[in-house]
Amino acid sequence: MKLHVPAVATLLAVAAVGNSQSTPKLGANDRAQALRSEAQSRKLEAIGLARAKGFPSLLNLPNGKTIELMRLRNGRPAYFQTMGMESADTVGADEVWSGGSAGLNLSGLGVVLGEWDAGKADRNHPEFINGGTYRVTYADAGTAPHGHSIHVAGIMTATGLTAAAKGISYASTLQSYDWNTDLSEMTLAADAGLLVSNHSYGYICGWSNNLLGDGKWAWVGESSLSTTTDWQFGFYSEESRQLDQVLYDHPNYLAVWAAGNSRGGGPTTQPVEHWEWNSATGNWVLTTAARELNGGASGYDTLTIGHPVAKNDLVIGAIKPISGGYTSPSGVSIPSWSSSGPTDDGRIKPDLASPGNNIYSTFTNGGYTYSGGTSMAAPAVTGSIGLLIQHHRNLFNANPLAATVKAALIHTADQGGAAPGPNYRTGWGVVDVLSASGLLSSEASRRDTVFERTLRSGEKISLPLVSDGSGPLKATIVWTDPAGTVGAPELNNRTPKLVNDLDMRIVGNGQTFSPWTLDPLNPASPASTGDNFRDNVEQVTIPAPTAGAYTINISAKNATLAPSGTQNFTLIVTGHRIARIQSLAVSPTTVIGDGTHSATGTVTLDSLAPKNGAIVSLSSDNPAAAVPATVTVPAGSRTANFTINVGRVSGDQAANITAACNGSTDSSSLGIEAAANLDATFVGQSIPSSLKAGQTFVASITMKNDGSQSWVATSGTGYCLVSQNPAGNTTWGIDKLWIPNGTTVNPGASYTFKVTLKAPATAGTYNFQWRMRQSGNPGLQFGSPTQNLAVTVSEVNDAVFMSQSVPTSVKAGTKFNATVTFKNTGTTTWKDGAYCIISQAPEGNSTWGVSKIWLPSTVSVAPGASYTFTYSFTAPANTGTHTFQWRMRQSGNPGEQFGGLSTSTSISVTP
């Protein structure tokens, strides 16, 4: 049968994506210790008040519910409670087990599940022992085994000694914790590699029966904010923020939380004497004030404060079991007690719904019992995730991202309400393990269903795809959002808690399709489409798309994405056709069939190639045009090129090239022209083996016509040498050396090309090689190329004298200052220790006390720059007229003088 138990299809986790989330500032132990200290301090404070005022801090009620005081919130006691209720029906997962219809043979083997609850799951229960090995480990120093914890654990992982109580991940192992310091322990467990955990508890909000153990009702709201409605329902609290942070810091970890059983709670007949917290006295007082039942007449807004209101966890509501499996929305019945959204800011919670009535599972003293509630709905989802973690590992050898798990669950959910789209009772719908596992298997084969990407600030990501119109086109995006801001206590503050507001639209056939959205002011209204600015989940559904091309666009409203300019997300798409051939183009369309020419084929798909690429088969109906057997269009691309090698033909021919992919084909024709009998042999060449950068030189290259056709250079047809290595390069200033018009080179004759060329401006080693070419489109190269020469081009020293400041007369033996300025007109940079000016007339004389003046150590003179040499010279002792003249010099042996000389100046040396 088609089994509707909570499940998830986890798809292709990309390690780079999963590891790119923000790194916490504190280490794992530091973060965990901070959370532990905070929780312990708050609990001690609350217990101290309870002892002082004489009210209980821990109750195990006759109906199996456990209530425990955890903290003071706004000065008022705040209690955890288990979320189990009365019994109903049974849940199994046989479709994906060994022998099931899916053929997946899943059992949860090798998967570790986490459970936080009122106490420990009894590891000694026979259902948790396999071959003498305990499958439940006690992961903290918490309390003794607890019936609720044991029942929840059995739903996840009971072996099945009693078939009706077989757990969903029946071969998994379980780490069992009590609920004290849960966030601290979750941090450490996630750091150690835990991927999924179950939490079937939450804070008490609104009405609670027997809260103080005396059989009376208690109302835990705050009359100063509202006398009838508890502000805590749907409130994003410090626990919400902390949980979002833990999950943001661990992108592979998903916490599954029961939505709660608060809807409709309270005394049906009022007024009734009940307890209320009195802030003035700091204690519980009796009152008969009338309040609305939890959720009022409609039953909406009953999600308990804290964890179920977080953004990044997976919150599960309850439905009644569907006999024979899901067939239509009309078969979905919601228990009257299952908590409903929205959150105060209008987000869609619970996320999903699962059967939660009369679940038969393990209990105390090695026994079994029936129980129900969202406490039972949540572990069925957790166990199903365990199965699909195993499936994901089998297929991809990797663990899934939490955003991918969540997106797959939501994407594959069946409609949970009367109208299409999400609602505030069942969230995105009823989960289906068979469909979810099928999606995972489909991703493994198609690799075009799940996209794990990173959006950057200001970026828009577009994904083109094609629908054949045969079924709905559907896209779901989920991202793990940074933790939100906690506001002051108040009733239904609609300010969004979303930090990074990603937007998804599908565009096609002249229309723009927007995501589902709900109106928190009218929670019972059906979903509509528009701008979803509240949720970190968006889904666009086109029920009956027109066949054609569509594009999914993803962007963000934020100018800057928090916290560091990026946001990872998972996108799941179904209903699109696998990539097919859109076109095959050949360029050029005609080539010369001389055995040296080729053409390029370009394959274009109608949508992006999947993650492992799209393999396109190629064929040619003419052996003269050879193509490879296949070409692969790379993942995320639409085009790929391939080479068509053309052989020698004796007459004009044509070839039909065909590309095929996924049942689609396209063809293109290539013309092959018979080549004239053109041939050439290299005879010789003359070129310097070394040149200066930018130097002009005369080259001569001689080629012999060894073909049977004359080289006739006319205005309509020409012959030239074309540069090689690479073909058509302009390293030497031009790429073609033409035979002048009117010149004929007959067969057997030779022709010498003489041309003035210019060396490159940058030093290096360059190829000098040419080959004959007949003009045309694209032109025919023929014959053997010239011998390749590796020509060394060196840098050039050059300088121009700019100015100088020199006295015309000095006294013998005295010092005087003078300056000489040169401009660097070469390609080298003058540096200290290597460049100087040297005296002239005669060269290297020391008439003025020095023969060389060096650049200072802190100076370098780049090409185009000038430098002024300043020096204090000493006049010679002998009187008379002496010459003052200088020139640039690079050091070496013997050293190189270069550039122009400074102006020759005669200085009179007087006594």
N, C-alpha and C positions, 0 to 999 in steps of 0.2 A: 504494500500500500504506500501511498505518498504520505510520509510522516511529517507532521508539522510540529517540530520541536525547535527551540532556538538553535541557530547554527550560523556559521560564517564561512564565506569563501575567502581565503587569504591568498593574495596574488603577488607574485614576483617582487619580493622585497629587494630593493637596490641598496647595497651597503652604503654607498656614498650619500644617498639621500637620508637613510636612517641615521647616519653619524653626523649629519650637518646641523642638528638642532643645537640650541644654545647650550653652552657648557656652564653648569652651575659654578658659582664663585666659590662655594665651600666644597670640601671633599665629602664623600658619602657618609663617613662616620660623623663628621661635623654637622652635616645637615640633619642626619637622623637624631643625633644627640640633642640638637636644638629643638626638634619637634617633640622628642621624648620628654625633655625637661619641661617644656611648655604644657604638655598634656598632664604630666604627673603633678605639676604645680597647681593647675586648674582643678584637678580632681581632688587633691588634698584640701584645697580651699573649700570646695563644695561639700565634701564629707565633714569637714570641721563645722560648717554651718548646720548641716543636718544633725550632727550630734548635739550641737548647742541648742537647737530648736526642737529636737526630739522627733524628727520625721525620718522615714527609712531611706537608705541609700541603695539598697538592693532588694528586689522582690522576685521570687519565682512563683507566678500565679497558678492557680489550679488549671487554667486552660492551656498551660504549657508556655505561656509568654514569660519572658524574663525582662525586667526593667532594672536599669542600673544608672545611678547618678554619675554623670561624667564631668560636669563643670557648672559654673555660674555664667549665664549669658545676660548681660545688661542687669546684673545683680540678682538674677532669678535662676532657680534650679533648672538644669537642662539634662534630660534623661535619654539614654539609648534604650531601644526596645527591639526585640526580635520581631520579624514580620511574617510569622506563620499564622494561619487561620484554620477553619474547619476543612474536612476532607471532601474530595469529589472524585476525580478519575485518575488514570495512570498515564505516564509518559514513557516512551521508549525511543530507540534510535536504530532500529534494525536495518533500515535502508542502506546505511553506510558501513555497517558492521560486516564481519566475515559472513559470506553467504547472502548478503543483502543485494537488492536489485541494482544498486549503483556499481557493484563489483569493485569496491574500493578497499575492502578488508581493513577498515580502520578500527582501532581499539583505544587510542590514546597512548600506545606504548612509547616510552621514552619521553613523554611530556610530563612536566611538573605543574600541578595546579596549586594555587594558594587559596586558603580559606581563613577569613577573619570572622569571628562569631562570638556569641556570648560565652563560650567555653571551648574545650577541646573536642575534636572528633575522636571517639574511642578507637584507638589503633588495635585493640584486642578483639574488636568485633570480627567474626569470621569472614564477613564480606570484604574486609580490608587486609586480609592475609592471603598471600599467594605462595603455596609451597613452603610455608613456614617463614616467609619473608614479609615483614610489615611494609605495607604500602603507604601508611600514614606516619609522618614524623611530627613530633611536637617541636615546633620551631621557636617557641618562647617559653618562659617560665610561668605560664598563666595558670588558670584554675583547672579543676578536674573536668573530665568529659561532661558534656551537656547534651541533653536530648535533642534540642534544636540543631546544634552543631552536627551531631551524628546524622540526623535526618538529611540535612543539606549536603553533607559529605557523600552520603549514599547516592543521592541523585547524580552527583558528579562522577563517582568512581567506584561504586559497589561492584564486586566481581560478578555477581549473578548466580550465587549458589541457590538463591531463591529467584527464579526467573523473573517474576513480576517486579522485583526490586533491583534489577540490573542497572547499574549506573551507565551514563552515556559514554564517558571515557573510562571504560571498565578495567583497562590495563595501565592507566596512568598512576602516578604517585601524587600524594597530597601533602603539602606543608600546612599544618594546622596551628592557628594562633587564636588567642582570645582578643577581644576588641579593644583592650586597653593599649594605649600608645600605638594605635593602628598605623597612622601616617608615618611615624618614625620607622616602624618595622617594614612597611611597604617600601620605603626608600631603600633600605638595606637589601631587601629581597630583590627589588628590581635591579639594583646595582650588581647583584650576584647572578642575574640572568632570568629571573622570573618573568614570564610573558603574560600571564592572565591570573586574576584572582577574583574570588566571589565574596560579596558583602551583603548578607541578608539581614541588615539591621539599619537603624537610623534614629534620629532624634524624635521625641514625642512633640507634636504640635497640636494645638486646639484641644479637643476633648480626649480624655483618657480615663477609662474605668478602672477603679481599684488602684489608682496610682500610689496611694499611701497605705494600701493594705487593709483598708477598713470597709471595702465594698462600695464606697461612694465614688461618684464621678469627680474628676478634677478638670479644671480648664487652665491651660498653661499660657494663655495669651496675656496681653498687657493692656489693661483697660485705659491707660493714659493715651494709647495710640488708637485703640478701637475697643469698644465694650462688647462687640459681637463677633468680630473676626480676628483670628490670631495673625499678626503681621509676619510671623515666622514662616508661614506657608509660602514656598517659592522664593525665599530670600537667599541671595548670594552672600554667604557668610565667610568668616575667616576660614572655616573648614573647607568651603567650596574653593576658595582661592588657593589654600595649601594643597588640596588634592590636584587642582589644575596644574600647579607648579611641579608636583611630583611626576605627573604624567607628561608634562612638557619636557622635563629633564630626562625622561626615559622613553624615547619615541617608539620602542618595541613593546612597551608594557601597557596593558589595558585592564582597568578595574571595572568589573561588572557589579552594578548596584541595584538592589531591589527598590522599586519606586515607592513602596509603602502601601499600607492598608488603611489609610486615614479617611478615604472618601465616605461621607455620610455618617461619620462617627459622632456620637453624642447621645444624650437622653432624648428619646422621641417625645416624651411628655415634659413640658416645662410650664411654670417654673419648677425647679427641683433644687434641693439643697446640694451644693457641691463646693469643692475646695477651689480657692483662687489664691495666688501669691500676692501678699500685701507688701509692697516695697517699703512702706513707712515702718512697719513692725519687723520686716525681715523674716516673715514666717507665713505659713499657710493659714487662711481664714475661711470660714464657711460663709457662703452667700447664696442667694436665690435669684441672682440676676439672670435674665433670659439672654441666651446666645443663639446664634444660628448653628446648625449642625455643620460639621467640617465640610467646607465646599459650598455651603448654602443650598438653595433649592436645585442648582444646576450640578453641583458636585465637582466643579472645576476648581483649580488653584488649591490642590491638596498635596502637592509635593512637599515633603518635610525639609526643613532648613538644612543646609550643609551639603553633604555629599551628593544627593540626588539632583541638586541644582547646579553642580559643576558642569563645565562645558565639555571636558575631554574624556569623561568616563562614559560607560554604556549603561543606561538606566532602563530597567525592564519592568513593564506592567504585566498584569495577568489577564488571561482570557480563560473561558471554560474550554475544556477539551472538545475537539471536533470529532465526532464519531465517523470513522472512515476517512478522515483527512480533509484538508481544506478543498473546497470546490468553488466557493464564491463568498463575497463579503457578507451575504445574508446568513451564513453559517457561523459568523463570529459573534460570540456573546461575552460581554464583559461583566465580571462579578461586580456587585454593587460597592464593594469595599476597595477596589484597586485604585490607587491614587492617580489623579489626573493633573496635567499641566493647566495652564502654562506656568513657566517661571515668572517671577515678577517683571522681568524685562521682556517677556513675550516669547522666549525660546521654546522650541518643540521638545518637550520632555513629557513622559518617558520617550526614549528613542525607539523602542520596539516592544512588542508584546509576545508572550509565550504562555502555554498552558500552566496554570497554577492552582488547580483544584484537585483535591483527593489524590495526592501523589503518594504512592506506596513506596516506602523507603526504610532504611535502617533506623534503629532506635536504641534505647538503653538496654543494658544487660543482654546484648547479643540478639535482641528482638527486632521487630518491624512494626510500623504503624502507618496509617494514612494521615496526611496533613495537607494543608493548602495555604495559599497566600502568595504574595510576590516573593516571599522567602523561597518558595518552591519553584517559581518561574525563573528566577535569576540563575540558580545553579544548573538548570537545564541548558541555558545559554553558555555558561562557563564551560560545562562539559563538552558541548558541541564545538566550542572554539578549540578545546583540546584536541578533538578529533581532526579538525581542519588544520591545526598547527602541524600535526603529524602528516597530513596529506600534503601540505605545503613543503615540508621538508623532503618528503618522498619525491616530489616533482622538481623542486628548485634547489634542494640542498641548502636552504637558508630559512631563517626565521622571518615571519612577516612583520611589517610595521603595524603599529596599533591603528593608525589612520586607515590602512588598507583593510584590516579586519573590520573596522567599524563601517567603512564605505561598502564593503561587500555584503555585510549583513543588511544594511539599509537598502542597497540596490536590489537585492534578491527577495526582499520581503513582499508578501502578498497583501493586497489591500485590506486594511483592518476596519474600515468604516463604510458607511453607505455611499459616500462620495469618493471619487478618485483623489489621490494625494494623501498627505499626512493629516493627522488630527491630534488633539490634545489628550486623547484617551489611550490609543494604541501606538502613538508616534508615527513612524514611517511604515508600520504594518506588522504583520505576523511573520516571523522568520520561518524559513523552510530549509532544513539541512540538505535535502536532496538537490534543490535548485542551487543552493550556495556551493555545494561541492561540485556540481556540474559547471558552474562558472569558473571555479578554480581549474578544473580539468580543461575547459575550453581555452583558458589563458595559456595553459601549458602547450597547447597545440597551435593556437593562432598567434599568440604573443602580441595582440593588438587590442586588448580589452582593458588592461590596467596600466596607468601611466603615473609613475611616482616622480614628481618634478619639484623644482624650487622656483618660486616666483620672486623676482627682485623688485625693489622699489622703482616705480615708474614703468615697469615692463608689462607688456601684454603677450600672453602665450596663446597661439592659435593652433588648432588641430583640425586640418581638413579631413573630411571623410565623405563617404557616399552611402546613401540609402537606396535600396532597390524598391522601396515602397511596400515590401511584403509584410512588415510588422513594425511595432513601435520602435522609435528611436529614443534612447534613454541615456542620460548622463548624470552621474552622482559625483560630487566632490566633497571631500572631508579633509579638514586640516586640524592639527593639534595646536590650539590657540594659546598664546601666552596668558598667564594668569590675569584675571580681571581685578578691578578695584572694589573694595568693600565699602559700602556706604553706611550711614547711620541708620539705626532701626526705624523703619517706616512702612506703611502699608502700600504695597504694589507700586514701587518706583519703577517706571518703565524705561529708565535710561539703560541703553544696551550695555551688556558686560563684554561684548565682543571687542577684542583689541585690534586684530587684523581683519578688516572686512573685505574678503575676497568676493568677487562677482563673477558669475558664469552665465553666458548667453550662448544659444545656438542660433546661427544665422544661415538661412537658406531659402531658395525660391522666393526671394523678395520679402521675407518675413524675419522677424527677430522673436525668438522664443525665450521666455523668462522663467525663472525657477518658481517652485511652489512657495507660498507664504501663507501664514495664518494671522488672524487678527486677535490679539489678546483681549481686546475690549468686547469682542463677540466670539468667545471661545467655541461655541457650538456651531458657528458658521462653517460651511465647507471651505476647503483650501481653495485659494485662487492663485493666479500667477502674477508676478510683479517683482519688485526689488526686495530681496530678503536681506535686511541689514541687521538681523538679530543672531542668526545661527551660524555655527562653524560647520554646517552641513548645507549643501544646496543640491537640488535635484531638478533637472529639466526633462520633461517627458513630452514627446510628440506622438500621440496615440496612433495616428494614421498619416505618416509623412508621405508627401509626394516624392516619387523617385527622383533622385538627383543629388547634387553636391551640397554639402553642409559644412559649416565651420564652427567649432566650439572655441569661443574666446574666453580667456580667463585673465582678469586684471584685479586691481585692488583700489578701493576708494582712498586708502591711506596714501598720502604723499610719500611718507617714509614708513616702511614696515618695521614693526617692533620685534625683537629689541635691537637688531643689528642690520636691518635693511633687507631681510629675506624671510620667506615663509614657505616651508615645505607643505606639500599637499599630495593627496592621492585622488586621481580621477579614474572612474570606471565608466566604460561606454559599452553598450550593447545595442543591437538592432542595426548596426552598420554592416555594409558588405565588405568582405575582405578585398584587399587591393587588387585591381585589375588593370590591364593595359588600356591606357587612354590613347597613346599614339606612339608610332615609331617613325623617326626622321633619319634620313641619311644625308650627310654633307661631306664633300660636294655630291651632287647628283650624277655627275659624270667624271670619270677618271681615265687616265691613259693606261692601257694594259701593257705595260712594259716590264712588269715584275718588280718595279721599285715603288709603285704608288699604292696608296691606301685611302680609304674613306672612314669616316666616323659615324657610327650609328648611335642614336640617342633614344633610349626607352623612357617614356613618361607614364607613371601610374596615375590613376584617378584619385588616389588617396595615399597617405603616408605608409611606407613600408613598416611592418611590425618590428618588434625588438630584435629578432634574429635576421632581419632583412627579408626581401622578397626575391626569390630565385626566378629568373625569367629564362625560358628556353629559347634558343636561337637556331635558325636554319637558313640555308641558302639553296636555291634550286640550280645554281651554276657553280661548278667546282672552281672556276676562275675567281670567284669572290668568296673567300674562306672566312667563316665567322667562328668564334668560340661556341662550345656547346651551350653554355649558360653565361649569364651576367647577373650579379646580385645588386639590387637596389639597396643601399645601406639603410639601416634602421632610422626612422624619422625623416627619410628623404623621399622624394617622388621620382627622381631621375637617376639614370646611370648611363655611362658611355661605354662603347666597345669598339674595337678596331676591325675593319673589313680589309683584309689583305688581298690585293688584286694581283693575279699572275699575268704572264705575257699571253696575249691573244693575237691571232693572225688576221682577224676581221672584227668589225664592230659587233658587240654583243650586249646583252642585258642580263641582270641578275635580280631575282625577287628575294628580298630578305624578309623573314617572318619572325616575330617575337610572340611568345605565348606565356600566359601566367594565369593561374587559377581559372582556367576555362575560357579565357579571353585571348584574342589574337589581334594583331595588326601587321600589315606588310608595307614595304616601301621598295621602290625600284631603283636600281643603280645601273647607269649606263657605263659601258666599258668600251673605249675607243682604241682601235688598233694603233699602235705607235709606229711612226715613221722610223726608218732604219737610221736612227741617230746614235752615234757613239763618239766618245772622245777619250784621249789618253793624255795624261799629264806628262809634259816634257821637262820642264824645269822652271825655276823661279829665282828671283833675286830680291832679298829683303834683309835689312839689318837684323842681327840676332838679339840686339839690345837697343833700347831707345829710351829717351827721356820722356817724361810725362808731357803730353801736348806737342811733342815734336812732330813736324811734318817730314815726310820721306817719300822717295820715289820707289815704287815696287814694280817689278815686271814679272809676268806669269805667262808661260808659253803652253798652249794646248794644241794637240794634233787632232784633226778630223779623221777618225777611224771608221766613220760610217759610210753609207752609200749616198747620203743626201748632203748637198751643199748647205753651208750656213750662209744664208742670204739675209743681210740686214736691210730691211726696208721700213717704211713708216708703218706698215701693217704687221710685220713679223720681225721679231728681233731675237738676237742671241746674246747671252751675257754669261758672266761668272756670277754665281750667287754665294754669299758667305755661308759657312758651315760651323758646326760646333759652338752654339746651336745654329740651325738653319735660319738664314735671314737676319742674323745679328748685325748690329751697326757698330761693333767695337771699334772699327777703323774709320768711322765717319760715314761710310755708305755701305749698303748691303749688296749692291749690284754693280758690276763693271761691264759696260755695254760695248759690243762691237759697233763701230760707227755706221750710220746709215750709208748705204751704197757699197758697203764692203761685202765681198763674197769670199768665203773660205771653202774651197773645193775639197772633196774627199782626198785624203793623203797629204793635204797641205797643213801647215801649222800657222798659228796666229799668236802674236805676243801682245798681251794687254800691258800697257804702261800707264800708270796712274799715280798721282800724288795723293797720299793718304796721311792721316793724322793719328798719332798714338793717343790712347786714352789719357784723360787728365789725372787718373788715379794710378798710383804705382801698383804693380802686380805682374803676374804671368798670364798671358792671353794667347788663345789659339788663333792661328792664321791659316785658314783652309778655305778652298773654294771649289765649286763644281759647276759644270756647264748647265745652262738652262735655256729652254726655248720658251718664248713668251706665250701667254695664254692664261686661261682661268681654270685651274690654279697655276698652270704652267707645268712644263715637263722638265725635270732634271734628268740628265743622262750622262753616261760615261763615268770614268773613275775620277774621284776628287783629287785635288792637289795633295802633295805630301803635307801633313799637318806640322806646322812649326809652333813651338812654344816660345813666344817672344817675351823677353823680360823688359818691362817698362819700369824705369826707376824714377824716383822723385827728382825734381829740378831745383837747384839753387839759383836764384837770380835776385838782383837788387838794383834799385835806382837811387842815385844820389839826389837828396832833396834840398838840403841847405847846410850851411855851416856858419859859425860865428868865431872869427879869428882876428886878433889884432894885426895891424900892418907893421908895427914896430915894437920891439921889446929890448930890454937891456940884457946884455950877456950874463948868463948864470942865474937869472931871476926866474921865478915861477909866474905862469900866467894861465888863465882859464880859457878853454876853447870848447866848442861843441860841434859835432858832426852828425847829421841825420840821414839815415838810409831807410828806404821803403822796401819791404819784402814783396817782391813780385814773382817769386817762385812758388813751388808747391810744398816745400818743406817748412817746418816750424823751427825758428832759431831758438836754441836753448843755451843756458849757461854751460861753460866748460867745453862747448863745441863750436861756438861762433864768436868771432871778434872782427875788429878792423885792423888792418896791417898797413904800416907806412909804405909809401911809394917814393920813387925818384931819389935813390934807387930802392927797390923792394926790400923791406925789412930793416931799413936804416934806423938808427937810434938818435938821430939828430936832435930830437925834442925830448930826450930822456927816456923814451919807451918806444918799442917797435910794434907792440900789439896791445890793444885795449879790449878786454873780454866783456861779454855780457855779464851782468851781475847774476848771482845765484838765484835770485827771486824773479828773474825776468824770462819770459818766453815771448817770441814775436811771431804771431801767426801770419800765414799768407794774407797779403793785403794791408797789414799793419805796418807802422813806422816806429823807429826807435832812435832816440837821440843819445849819442855817446858823449858824456861830459867828463872832462879830465883836466887835472892841473899839470900842465906841461912845464918842462925846464928848458930855458933857452940855452943854446950851446955857449961855450966860453969864447970861442973865436967869433969875432965880429964879421959882419958882411951880410949878404943876402942869401937866405936859405929857403928851400921849397917845403911847403906844408901840404901834403896830399895823402889820401887814404882810400882803401878798398876793402870790401867784405871778404872774409875768409872763413872756411870751415876747417876745423882741426883735422889732422890725420898725418899720414906719412906718404907723400910730402905735404898734404893739405891742399885744399882747392880754393883758389881765389875766384870770385865770381862777381858778375854785375858791373855796373859802371863805376868809374873812379870819381872821387870828389873833385871839385874844382881845384886846380893847381893854384896855390896862393903863395906869393913871395913875401916873406917876412924879413924886415930889416932888423938885424941884431946890432945894437949900438953899444959902445963902451959904458 
